[in-house]
Amino acid sequence: MPPAPITYDVVMAQIKEARVEHVFRYAHVFPRCLVLMGSGQLDVKPLITETYAFADSIAAFDYAKFPPATSVKVQIEL
């Protein structure tokens, strides 16, 4: 959360047809999500679009700085 109000260019967002969603997550939802993931009811694997070995961590962070539009989540395996 920003400590102060931010400048937001509505016109640029409209030109790019950006959708903005504001989410405030609460700590109490994590246990429920873990149960859903553990039971197989919630499959998050499709969200992991790139996986890097720990030895390639620098390359993973370099990639994540400017990911393609198709990238959702970059993961480093430990």
N, C-alpha and C positions, 0 to 999 in steps of 0.2 A: 504494500500500500504506500503510495507516495506520501511524504510528510506534508505536502502542500498541494494546492490545486495545480493542474497541468494545463498547458495549451493544447487544444485539440482542433485540428483543421477538418471541419465537417465537409467542406467542399472537396478536398482531396480524397477523403474517405468515400464520398459519393462517386467521384470520378472512377476510383478503383473498385467500386461496388463492394467495399469492405463491410463485413458484418462484425459488430462489436458486441461481445457478451461480457457482462461483469459477473464474476463468480467469487463468492466469499465462502471458503470451505471451513468446516468446523471439525475439530479433532475427533469428535464422537462418531463421525462417519467412516473413519478408517477401519475400525474392527469389522464393521458390516461389509465393507468392500473386500477385505481380506477373506472373510467367510465366503462371499460370493465367488471370488477368484478361486479359492481352494476347493470349492464344490464343483467347479466347472461351469457354473451358471453365467459367469462373466469371463469372456475370453478377451484378454487385452493383447494377445500376440499379434493380431493384425495391425495394431497401432505402432509396433516396433518395426520401423521401416529400414533401419540400418543397425548392424551390430559390429562392434570392433573388439578385438582382443585387447587385454590390458596393456600388452606391449605396444599397441598402436594407439594409445590414448591421445598422444599429441595430434596425430592425424584425425582422430575422432573430433577433438575440439576444433581443429582447423576446419573440418567439414561442417560442423554445427554452427560456425560463425555465419556461413552463407549457404544454407541448405537449399536444394531445389524445392519448388512448390509441392512436389509429391512427397516430401519428407515430413513425417509426423514426429517420430521419436527416435533419437540416436541413443544407442545403448552401448555401454562398455562392460564386457564380461570380466568378472574378477575370478 
